[in-house]
Amino acid sequence: MTRTYFLRHAESEGKKKDKFLILLLLLTVFECFFSFPLFSQESKVQSSSGRLLEKTGDFTIAGLEIFAIDLGGGFANNLLTKNPKGMNLERIKESISRPWIFDNSGFERNQFIHPLAGALYYTAARANGLNFYESAFMAGPGSLIFENLWTYGNTSINDMITTTVAGTIYGEMLHRLSLTLYNLHPLLGWIVNPLDCLNMYARKNRPTENIGSIYYTDAFLGASFFYNKKNKSSSFNFSGCSLIIYENPFGRTSIEPFDNFSLDINFFTNLSKYLVSIDADGTLYSWQFLHGLDALSSIGLMLNYRVTDSDDYKYSDNSFGLFMRQKLPLSKDDNSYFFAWDCQLNFSFFETDRILNKNYFGYGLESAVTFALELKRFSLRLNSILNYELQRQSFHMRNKFYLDFKLTPNLCLGINDYFMIINDDYIRNYTGLYLKIRYQK
């Protein structure tokens, strides 16, 4: 498309929209650098991580760091572009004037690079004492500035959604994990989130003991047999998984957003074909109910980001909705033996690529159910996620099954099954054995 076409099309949308976008960009820069420090004159506040931070200048420093991230991202983008355009005022004006669209960029760029950029924007704010919602607000303008300063195309609606939502989810999880692990050893904190630790180093402080902890974590490596009904192929694969649950999710009343979350990562590969899935589920707010019973019960709001990437199947969704969960002890003498369940009902925004030979964005409903059984000699976990896309009336389902036989309290041999189905036309299954290391608080 030529420049003339875009300008004419923008004019047909009306000048009010163009002025609004320019005003939004100017207000973002103004607020980040000047406005907010006026509300916090030499005061100290206790952040969610328990640190006492100087509030003066926090928004200013966060804004400068976000702008520096955008400059670094723009420089990297130019290095990877065959014909870099550089920064040009006329091009920026033209970019702002163009209508917002859903772009056709590659799936990996949209669902891995943009969430990473969003996590950096978010962390820049969070590490400087801003709370969850203030930091989430900063992630959106960071993406908007980059889109208009460096890409010179139409601002992408899906990029704005994914960068802000997925960036907030990943950013808060990495923020909390880095502070928790920093207390174990500073090097672990630097590995998980260097930007957080760099700000701590610059401020010459460290996290206090008033931070959360890891409630459960495991990791395994194994081998699995793979079958793909679509092209009738099969093979043996290496497999791996890691699950982290931050703070006890059962019978919980939240203090702040994401003081409980789970991060579940799976991968399978035979070097020529692969599958990677990431499920990041965060509790926005949780209320305890059914007080006085042995069962620990919670109900509340979730914010999730899920992505599955493989050689012939790519899918992601940002989702928001309701959850209910409960933990039922099986022994009065030992609360480590239990049955637990978790149900979610969410509204989702989808992006897909090469699924049923269609690339599209959409919206729909998501349900997720998890069952867990913990006994002396073995444990069981079953997770099922079903998405229904309303516009095309199609569904997508993933099921994960894990059966652990305990060699010691922290070492298991296990059997797993990872099964996906899409509209009865696409079936992909991995069944395997693994050796798992696990820890429960």
Sequence and secondary structure as in RCSB ss.txt:
>XXXX:A:sequence
MTRTYFLRHAESEGKKKDKFLILLLLLTVFECFFSFPLFSQESKVQSSSGRLLEKTGDFTIAGLEIFAIDLGGGF
ANNLLTKNPKGMNLERIKESISRPWIFDNSGFERNQFIHPLAGALYYTAARANGLNFYESAFMAGPGSLIFENLW
TYGNTSINDMITTTVAGTIYGEMLHRLSLTLYNLHPLLGWIVNPLDCLNMYARKNRPTENIGSIYYTDAFLGASF
FYNKKNKSSSFNFSGCSLIIYENPFGRTSIEPFDNFSLDINFFTNLSKYLVSIDADGTLYSWQFLHGLDALSSIG
LMLNYRVTDSDDYKYSDNSFGLFMRQKLPLSKDDNSYFFAWDCQLNFSFFETDRILNKNYFGYGLESAVTFALEL
KRFSLRLNSILNYELQRQSFHMRNKFYLDFKLTPNLCLGINDYFMIINDDYIRNYTGLYLKIRYQK
>XXXX:A:secstr
  HHHHHHHHHHH HHHHHHHHHHHHHHHHIIIIIGGGG SS EEE TTS EEE TTHHHHHHHHHHHHHHHHHH
HHHHH SS     HHHHHHHHHS  B     HHIIIIIHHHHHHHHHHHHHTTT  HHHHHHHHHHHHHHHIIII
I S  BHHHHHHHHHHHHHHHHHHHHHHHHHHHH HHHHHHH HHHHHHHHHHT    S S  EEEEEEEEEEEE
EEETTTTEEEEEEEEEEEEEES  TT   SSTTSSEEEEEEEEE SSSEEEEEEEEEEEEEEEESTTSSSEEEEE
EEEEEEEEEESS EEEEEEEEEEEEEEEES SS TTSEEEEEEEEEEEEEEEEEETTEEEEEEEEEEEEEEEEE 
SSEEEEEEEEEEEETTTTEEEEEEEEEEEEEEETTEEEEEEEEEEEETTTEEEEEEEEEEEEEEE 
